[in-house]
Amino acid sequence: MSSQRPQPVDTPSNHGPIVSVVTWFLLAATVLAVLARFVTKLFVSKRLTSDDLLIFIALALSIGQGVAVSLQTSNGLGQHESALSASQLDNFYKFGYASNLLFILNLCFAKLSVVQMLRTITPVKLHVRIVLGTGAFVVLWSFASELASAFQCKPPNPWKGTSNQCIDRAAFWNSYGALNLITEAALLILPLVIVWNIQTQRKKKAIIVSCFASRIVVFAAIIAQLSYTSRTRGTADAAFDTWPVVLSAQVVQSLSIITACVPCLKPFLESLESGMMRVDLRARSNGHYGYGSHNLTNLSSKSNGKKEKSALSSNLSHHKHFRHLPDVSTVISANHDERERDSDSQKSSARIIKYTRTWEVT
């Protein structure tokens, strides 16, 4: 009989197994969330967009980061350094170094996916500028953080060094976490500002806001990560003391991707199509809309003015309100201002048709 290798279990001196289990569980949930996003968008919208590409890149980085954490765990994460060999300890720092670099890039692309989605659904130029400014800040902040993390210690071994050869890693990650909270706050507030001006039902507004507001769980996870990071400052046993930090980082990156997929659920897309598209049409036509019972909007292609007037008169003569009305004169006028043309509506002209009815009382 062949003996089976016993499965590692979490013990007071080895917390590596729980890190591995949670990492792979969160990674599986993240993959399913992204797949659900793609399937839903293809079913509803029939196409994928640039924000989907960004979230796919974030998923790929998340998978790489999860593999790095798994390898770090197999080389001593969650154990005391005194129980590790020199080779294990060196690999522990190497894989930790790689996972941190992937973590920063992962969050960057996940946030940019949300930024791109917000940019495409708002027709208000001021909102677009604010969203683009947020995206630019995310890119610059992530680039600077990536450089700081890549060169945290002097070469040739930037992943490991004594205290006088490296930056204060705890201070760096606390600063990174603080800015991470600020960007998350922006991604929570911006959808509220955008949705405020939507002319749609309150229920649909609530659906849109709640989808983006799901990122509040990322906000809470970042706070937990900051709390654990602060406890590791000056530690002499990084392999054992940093396992809660690594675990909380896994939660942060997975929730960041999962919540970025929530707004792509079918109810949100339907609310977006019925609400946001109406706002976009209003913004593009400079707000000239007729909602009264005596204002009719007709969208048609170019045609001769006389033919239009003849066709309209013929149609109106068969309408029940104009059938056999004595002593009624009807005056019809059409606004042919080409400046009201919407270039995004297949070059059709928007014409407001007004009619005036006069009764003579005898």
BAZAKOL-984900 format. One line per field, with one value per residue (C-alpha): x, y, z; residue in one letter; residue number from 0. Coordinates in Angstrom, 1 decimal. Layout:
east = X / ...
north = Y / ...
up = Z / ...
residu = a / ...
num = NUM / ...
END
This chain:
east = 0.0 / 1.3 / 1.2 / -0.5 / 1.2 / -0.7 / -2.4 / -0.9 / -3.2 / -3.2 / -1.3 / -0.1 / 3.3 / 2.3 / -0.5 / 0.6 / -2.3 / -5.0 / -3.3 / -3.2 / -6.8 / -8.2 / -5.9 / -7.2 / -10.8 / -10.7 / -9.0 / -11.7 / -14.4 / -12.6 / -12.4 / -16.1 / -17.0 / -15.1 / -16.6 / -20.0 / -19.3 / -18.2 / -21.1 / -23.6 / -22.2 / -22.1 / -25.7 / -27.0 / -24.7 / -23.4 / -19.9 / -17.0 / -15.4 / -12.2 / -13.2 / -13.5 / -10.0 / -8.7 / -10.5 / -9.1 / -5.6 / -6.3 / -7.5 / -4.4 / -2.3 / -4.4 / -3.7 / 0.0 / -0.1 / -2.0 / 0.6 / 3.4 / 1.7 / 1.2 / 4.9 / 5.7 / 3.6 / 5.3 / 8.6 / 7.7 / 5.0 / 3.2 / 6.1 / 8.8 / 12.1 / 14.0 / 12.4 / 13.3 / 16.4 / 18.5 / 17.1 / 13.5 / 14.0 / 15.5 / 12.6 / 10.2 / 11.5 / 11.7 / 8.1 / 6.9 / 8.7 / 7.0 / 3.6 / 3.8 / 4.7 / 1.7 / -0.6 / 0.1 / -0.5 / -3.6 / -5.3 / -4.3 / -6.0 / -9.1 / -9.6 / -9.0 / -11.7 / -14.2 / -12.9 / -13.3 / -16.9 / -17.7 / -16.2 / -18.4 / -21.7 / -21.6 / -22.4 / -21.5 / -18.2 / -17.3 / -17.9 / -15.8 / -12.9 / -13.2 / -13.2 / -10.2 / -8.4 / -9.1 / -7.8 / -4.6 / -4.0 / -4.4 / -1.9 / 0.7 / 0.3 / 0.5 / 3.6 / 5.4 / 4.4 / 5.6 / 9.0 / 9.3 / 8.4 / 10.8 / 13.7 / 12.8 / 16.3 / 19.7 / 20.6 / 21.6 / 19.0 / 16.2 / 13.8 / 15.9 / 18.2 / 19.0 / 17.2 / 19.8 / 19.7 / 15.9 / 13.2 / 10.8 / 8.5 / 5.7 / 5.7 / 5.6 / 2.6 / 0.8 / 1.2 / 0.2 / -2.9 / -3.9 / -3.8 / -5.6 / -8.4 / -8.6 / -9.0 / -11.6 / -13.5 / -13.4 / -14.8 / -17.6 / -18.5 / -18.3 / -21.2 / -23.4 / -22.6 / -23.2 / -26.4 / -27.8 / -28.8 / -30.2 / -33.8 / -35.1 / -37.0 / -35.7 / -35.6 / -33.3 / -31.1 / -30.9 / -29.8 / -27.0 / -25.8 / -25.9 / -23.9 / -21.0 / -21.5 / -20.6 / -17.0 / -17.5 / -16.3 / -13.0 / -12.7 / -13.2 / -10.7 / -8.1 / -8.6 / -8.0 / -4.9 / -3.5 / -4.2 / -2.2 / 0.6 / 1.1 / 1.7 / 4.7 / 6.8 / 10.2 / 9.5 / 12.4 / 10.3 / 8.7 / 7.8 / 5.5 / 4.3 / 3.3 / 0.9 / -2.2 / -1.0 / -0.6 / -4.0 / -5.7 / -4.0 / -5.6 / -9.0 / -8.4 / -7.4 / -10.1 / -12.9 / -11.5 / -12.0 / -15.3 / -16.9 / -15.7 / -17.8 / -20.9 / -22.1 / -22.1 / -24.9 / -28.0 / -30.2 / -27.6 / -27.1 / -30.8 / -31.1 / -28.1 / -29.6 / -33.0 / -31.6 / -28.1 / -28.9 / -31.8 / -29.4 / -26.9 / -29.6 / -30.7 / -27.2 / -26.5 / -29.6 / -29.0 / -32.0 / -34.7 / -37.5 / -41.2 / -43.2 / -46.6 / -49.6 / -49.2 / -45.5 / -44.6 / -41.0 / -40.3 / -36.9 / -36.4 / -33.8 / -33.3 / -36.2 / -37.7 / -39.6 / -42.6 / -42.9 / -42.6 / -45.4 / -47.6 / -46.9 / -47.6 / -50.8 / -51.9 / -51.1 / -52.8 / -55.9 / -56.5 / -55.9 / -58.9 / -58.5 / -58.7 / -61.5 / -64.6 / -64.0 / -66.0 / -64.6 / -61.1 / -58.0 / -54.7 / -51.4 / -48.3 / -44.7 / -41.5 / -38.1 / -35.5 / -32.5 / -29.6 / -27.6 / -29.9 / -28.6 / -27.2 / -24.1 / -24.4 / -27.9 / -26.9 / -27.0 / -30.8 / -32.3 / -34.5 / -37.5 / -40.1 / -43.5 / -46.1 / -49.7 / -52.2 / -55.9 / -58.4 / -62.2 / -64.7 / -67.7 / -70.9
north = 0.0 / 3.4 / 6.0 / 9.3 / 12.5 / 14.2 / 17.5 / 20.5 / 22.0 / 25.4 / 25.4 / 28.1 / 27.9 / 27.5 / 29.6 / 28.9 / 26.4 / 28.9 / 31.5 / 28.9 / 27.8 / 31.4 / 32.5 / 29.7 / 30.2 / 33.9 / 33.3 / 30.8 / 33.4 / 36.1 / 34.0 / 33.1 / 36.8 / 37.8 / 35.0 / 36.0 / 39.6 / 38.6 / 36.2 / 38.8 / 41.6 / 39.4 / 38.3 / 41.8 / 44.1 / 41.5 / 42.9 / 43.5 / 46.9 / 48.5 / 48.2 / 44.4 / 44.3 / 46.1 / 43.8 / 40.8 / 42.1 / 42.5 / 38.9 / 37.7 / 39.7 / 38.3 / 34.7 / 35.4 / 37.0 / 34.1 / 31.7 / 33.8 / 33.8 / 30.0 / 29.6 / 32.0 / 29.9 / 26.7 / 28.4 / 29.5 / 32.2 / 31.8 / 30.0 / 31.3 / 32.1 / 30.1 / 26.9 / 27.7 / 26.9 / 29.6 / 28.5 / 28.7 / 32.1 / 33.4 / 32.0 / 33.5 / 37.0 / 36.5 / 35.3 / 38.0 / 40.6 / 39.3 / 39.2 / 42.8 / 44.0 / 42.1 / 43.3 / 47.0 / 46.4 / 44.3 / 47.1 / 49.6 / 47.8 / 46.9 / 50.6 / 51.7 / 49.3 / 51.1 / 54.5 / 53.5 / 52.3 / 55.6 / 57.6 / 55.8 / 56.2 / 59.9 / 62.5 / 65.4 / 67.0 / 68.0 / 64.5 / 63.1 / 65.4 / 64.4 / 60.7 / 61.1 / 63.0 / 60.2 / 57.7 / 59.7 / 59.9 / 56.1 / 55.5 / 57.9 / 56.7 / 53.1 / 53.7 / 55.5 / 52.8 / 50.1 / 51.8 / 52.2 / 48.5 / 47.3 / 49.2 / 48.9 / 47.5 / 48.0 / 45.7 / 43.0 / 41.5 / 44.1 / 41.6 / 41.1 / 43.2 / 44.5 / 47.5 / 49.9 / 48.7 / 49.0 / 51.6 / 51.4 / 48.8 / 49.2 / 53.0 / 52.5 / 50.1 / 52.4 / 55.3 / 53.1 / 52.0 / 55.5 / 56.6 / 53.3 / 54.4 / 57.9 / 56.4 / 54.0 / 56.9 / 58.6 / 55.5 / 55.4 / 59.1 / 59.6 / 57.2 / 59.1 / 62.4 / 60.9 / 59.2 / 62.3 / 63.9 / 60.8 / 61.3 / 57.8 / 56.0 / 56.0 / 52.2 / 52.2 / 54.9 / 52.8 / 49.7 / 51.7 / 53.3 / 50.0 / 48.3 / 50.8 / 51.1 / 47.5 / 48.7 / 49.7 / 46.1 / 46.9 / 50.0 / 47.9 / 45.4 / 48.1 / 49.4 / 45.8 / 45.5 / 48.8 / 47.7 / 44.4 / 46.3 / 48.7 / 45.8 / 44.5 / 47.6 / 46.6 / 42.9 / 40.5 / 37.5 / 38.6 / 35.1 / 34.6 / 38.1 / 39.1 / 36.3 / 38.4 / 41.2 / 38.8 / 37.3 / 40.7 / 41.7 / 38.7 / 39.8 / 43.4 / 42.4 / 39.8 / 42.1 / 44.9 / 42.8 / 41.1 / 44.5 / 45.9 / 43.1 / 43.8 / 46.8 / 44.6 / 42.4 / 42.3 / 44.5 / 47.3 / 47.1 / 47.3 / 50.3 / 51.8 / 51.4 / 52.9 / 55.7 / 56.7 / 56.6 / 59.0 / 61.4 / 61.1 / 62.0 / 65.0 / 66.3 / 65.9 / 67.8 / 70.8 / 70.1 / 70.9 / 68.4 / 68.6 / 66.8 / 68.5 / 67.0 / 69.5 / 68.8 / 65.9 / 64.8 / 63.2 / 61.8 / 61.1 / 61.2 / 64.2 / 64.9 / 67.7 / 70.2 / 70.2 / 66.4 / 66.5 / 69.0 / 67.0 / 63.7 / 65.3 / 66.9 / 63.5 / 61.7 / 64.3 / 64.3 / 60.7 / 61.2 / 60.9 / 64.4 / 66.0 / 63.9 / 65.9 / 68.9 / 71.9 / 75.3 / 74.2 / 75.5 / 73.6 / 75.3 / 73.0 / 74.2 / 72.2 / 73.3 / 72.4 / 73.8 / 71.6 / 72.6 / 70.4 / 67.4 / 64.6 / 63.2 / 60.0 / 59.2 / 58.1 / 61.7 / 62.2 / 65.5 / 66.2 / 68.3 / 69.6 / 69.8 / 72.2 / 72.6 / 75.3 / 74.7 / 77.6 / 77.3 / 79.8 / 80.0 / 81.1
up = 0.0 / -0.9 / 1.8 / 1.1 / 2.0 / 4.8 / 3.9 / 5.7 / 8.3 / 10.0 / 13.3 / 15.7 / 14.2 / 10.5 / 9.0 / 5.4 / 4.7 / 5.4 / 3.1 / 0.3 / 0.7 / 0.8 / -2.1 / -4.5 / -3.3 / -4.0 / -7.4 / -8.4 / -7.4 / -9.4 / -12.5 / -12.3 / -11.8 / -14.9 / -17.0 / -15.8 / -16.8 / -20.3 / -20.8 / -19.6 / -21.8 / -24.9 / -24.2 / -23.7 / -25.6 / -28.2 / -27.8 / -25.4 / -24.9 / -23.6 / -20.0 / -20.5 / -21.9 / -18.8 / -16.4 / -18.4 / -17.8 / -14.2 / -14.0 / -15.7 / -13.2 / -10.3 / -11.5 / -11.6 / -8.2 / -6.7 / -8.1 / -6.6 / -3.2 / -3.4 / -4.1 / -1.3 / 1.1 / 0.1 / 1.0 / 4.5 / 4.5 / 7.8 / 9.5 / 11.8 / 9.9 / 12.4 / 11.0 / 7.4 / 5.4 / 3.8 / 0.4 / 1.6 / 3.1 / -0.1 / -2.2 / 0.3 / -0.3 / -4.0 / -4.5 / -2.0 / -4.2 / -7.3 / -5.7 / -4.5 / -8.0 / -9.5 / -6.8 / -7.6 / -11.3 / -10.6 / -8.7 / -11.3 / -14.1 / -12.0 / -11.1 / -14.7 / -15.8 / -13.6 / -14.7 / -18.4 / -17.7 / -16.0 / -18.9 / -21.5 / -19.7 / -18.9 / -21.6 / -19.3 / -20.3 / -16.7 / -15.5 / -18.3 / -17.3 / -13.6 / -14.5 / -16.9 / -14.2 / -11.7 / -14.2 / -14.8 / -11.1 / -10.8 / -13.6 / -12.1 / -8.6 / -9.6 / -11.8 / -8.9 / -6.5 / -8.9 / -9.1 / -5.4 / -4.8 / -7.6 / -6.1 / -2.4 / -1.7 / -3.3 / -6.1 / -6.9 / -4.6 / -4.4 / -2.9 / 0.3 / 2.4 / 5.8 / 7.3 / 6.2 / 2.6 / 2.1 / 2.4 / 5.3 / 3.7 / 6.3 / 5.8 / 2.0 / 2.1 / 4.6 / 2.2 / -0.7 / 1.2 / 2.1 / -1.5 / -2.4 / 0.0 / -1.7 / -5.2 / -4.0 / -2.4 / -5.8 / -7.5 / -5.0 / -5.3 / -9.0 / -9.9 / -7.5 / -9.2 / -12.6 / -11.8 / -10.1 / -13.4 / -15.1 / -16.2 / -15.2 / -12.6 / -9.0 / -9.0 / -12.0 / -10.3 / -7.2 / -9.2 / -11.0 / -7.7 / -5.8 / -8.4 / -8.1 / -4.4 / -4.0 / -4.0 / -0.4 / 0.5 / -1.1 / 1.0 / 4.2 / 3.0 / 2.4 / 6.0 / 7.3 / 5.2 / 6.6 / 10.1 / 9.6 / 7.8 / 10.7 / 13.0 / 10.9 / 11.2 / 12.5 / 12.6 / 12.8 / 11.7 / 8.4 / 7.2 / 10.2 / 11.0 / 7.4 / 6.6 / 7.6 / 5.4 / 2.4 / 3.1 / 3.3 / 0.1 / -1.6 / -0.4 / -1.6 / -5.1 / -5.6 / -4.4 / -6.6 / -9.7 / -8.6 / -7.7 / -11.0 / -12.7 / -10.7 / -12.8 / -15.8 / -14.6 / -16.8 / -14.6 / -14.6 / -18.4 / -19.0 / -16.7 / -18.4 / -21.8 / -20.8 / -18.6 / -19.7 / -23.4 / -22.9 / -21.1 / -24.0 / -26.6 / -24.5 / -24.2 / -27.9 / -29.0 / -26.7 / -24.6 / -27.3 / -26.7 / -27.0 / -24.3 / -24.7 / -26.4 / -29.2 / -29.9 / -32.2 / -32.9 / -36.2 / -37.1 / -40.8 / -43.5 / -45.9 / -48.3 / -50.2 / -48.1 / -50.3 / -50.3 / -46.5 / -46.1 / -48.5 / -46.7 / -43.3 / -44.4 / -45.8 / -42.6 / -40.4 / -42.5 / -41.6 / -37.9 / -35.7 / -34.3 / -37.8 / -39.2 / -40.4 / -38.1 / -39.4 / -39.5 / -38.4 / -40.0 / -39.4 / -39.8 / -39.9 / -39.8 / -39.6 / -38.3 / -40.7 / -38.9 / -39.9 / -36.9 / -34.8 / -36.7 / -34.5 / -36.1 / -33.9 / -35.1 / -38.6 / -39.8 / -39.4 / -38.7 / -35.7 / -36.6 / -34.2 / -35.9 / -34.5 / -35.4 / -34.4 / -34.4 / -34.5 / -33.9 / -35.0 / -32.7 / -34.4
residu = m / s / s / q / r / p / q / p / v / d / t / p / s / n / h / g / p / i / v / s / v / v / t / w / f / l / l / a / a / t / v / l / a / v / l / a / r / f / v / t / k / l / f / v / s / k / r / l / t / s / d / d / l / l / i / f / i / a / l / a / l / s / i / g / q / g / v / a / v / s / l / q / t / s / n / g / l / g / q / h / e / s / a / l / s / a / s / q / l / d / n / f / y / k / f / g / y / a / s / n / l / l / f / i / l / n / l / c / f / a / k / l / s / v / v / q / m / l / r / t / i / t / p / v / k / l / h / v / r / i / v / l / g / t / g / a / f / v / v / l / w / s / f / a / s / e / l / a / s / a / f / q / c / k / p / p / n / p / w / k / g / t / s / n / q / c / i / d / r / a / a / f / w / n / s / y / g / a / l / n / l / i / t / e / a / a / l / l / i / l / p / l / v / i / v / w / n / i / q / t / q / r / k / k / k / a / i / i / v / s / c / f / a / s / r / i / v / v / f / a / a / i / i / a / q / l / s / y / t / s / r / t / r / g / t / a / d / a / a / f / d / t / w / p / v / v / l / s / a / q / v / v / q / s / l / s / i / i / t / a / c / v / p / c / l / k / p / f / l / e / s / l / e / s / g / m / m / r / v / d / l / r / a / r / s / n / g / h / y / g / y / g / s / h / n / l / t / n / l / s / s / k / s / n / g / k / k / e / k / s / a / l / s / s / n / l / s / h / h / k / h / f / r / h / l / p / d / v / s / t / v / i / s / a / n / h / d / e / r / e / r / d / s / d / s / q / k / s / s / a / r / i / i / k / y / t / r / t / w / e / v / t
num = 0 / 1 / 2 / 3 / 4 / 5 / 6 / 7 / 8 / 9 / 10 / 11 / 12 / 13 / 14 / 15 / 16 / 17 / 18 / 19 / 20 / 21 / 22 / 23 / 24 / 25 / 26 / 27 / 28 / 29 / 30 / 31 / 32 / 33 / 34 / 35 / 36 / 37 / 38 / 39 / 40 / 41 / 42 / 43 / 44 / 45 / 46 / 47 / 48 / 49 / 50 / 51 / 52 / 53 / 54 / 55 / 56 / 57 / 58 / 59 / 60 / 61 / 62 / 63 / 64 / 65 / 66 / 67 / 68 / 69 / 70 / 71 / 72 / 73 / 74 / 75 / 76 / 77 / 78 / 79 / 80 / 81 / 82 / 83 / 84 / 85 / 86 / 87 / 88 / 89 / 90 / 91 / 92 / 93 / 94 / 95 / 96 / 97 / 98 / 99 / 100 / 101 / 102 / 103 / 104 / 105 / 106 / 107 / 108 / 109 / 110 / 111 / 112 / 113 / 114 / 115 / 116 / 117 / 118 / 119 / 120 / 121 / 122 / 123 / 124 / 125 / 126 / 127 / 128 / 129 / 130 / 131 / 132 / 133 / 134 / 135 / 136 / 137 / 138 / 139 / 140 / 141 / 142 / 143 / 144 / 145 / 146 / 147 / 148 / 149 / 150 / 151 / 152 / 153 / 154 / 155 / 156 / 157 / 158 / 159 / 160 / 161 / 162 / 163 / 164 / 165 / 166 / 167 / 168 / 169 / 170 / 171 / 172 / 173 / 174 / 175 / 176 / 177 / 178 / 179 / 180 / 181 / 182 / 183 / 184 / 185 / 186 / 187 / 188 / 189 / 190 / 191 / 192 / 193 / 194 / 195 / 196 / 197 / 198 / 199 / 200 / 201 / 202 / 203 / 204 / 205 / 206 / 207 / 208 / 209 / 210 / 211 / 212 / 213 / 214 / 215 / 216 / 217 / 218 / 219 / 220 / 221 / 222 / 223 / 224 / 225 / 226 / 227 / 228 / 229 / 230 / 231 / 232 / 233 / 234 / 235 / 236 / 237 / 238 / 239 / 240 / 241 / 242 / 243 / 244 / 245 / 246 / 247 / 248 / 249 / 250 / 251 / 252 / 253 / 254 / 255 / 256 / 257 / 258 / 259 / 260 / 261 / 262 / 263 / 264 / 265 / 266 / 267 / 268 / 269 / 270 / 271 / 272 / 273 / 274 / 275 / 276 / 277 / 278 / 279 / 280 / 281 / 282 / 283 / 284 / 285 / 286 / 287 / 288 / 289 / 290 / 291 / 292 / 293 / 294 / 295 / 296 / 297 / 298 / 299 / 300 / 301 / 302 / 303 / 304 / 305 / 306 / 307 / 308 / 309 / 310 / 311 / 312 / 313 / 314 / 315 / 316 / 317 / 318 / 319 / 320 / 321 / 322 / 323 / 324 / 325 / 326 / 327 / 328 / 329 / 330 / 331 / 332 / 333 / 334 / 335 / 336 / 337 / 338 / 339 / 340 / 341 / 342 / 343 / 344 / 345 / 346 / 347 / 348 / 349 / 350 / 351 / 352 / 353 / 354 / 355 / 356 / 357 / 358 / 359 / 360 / 361
END
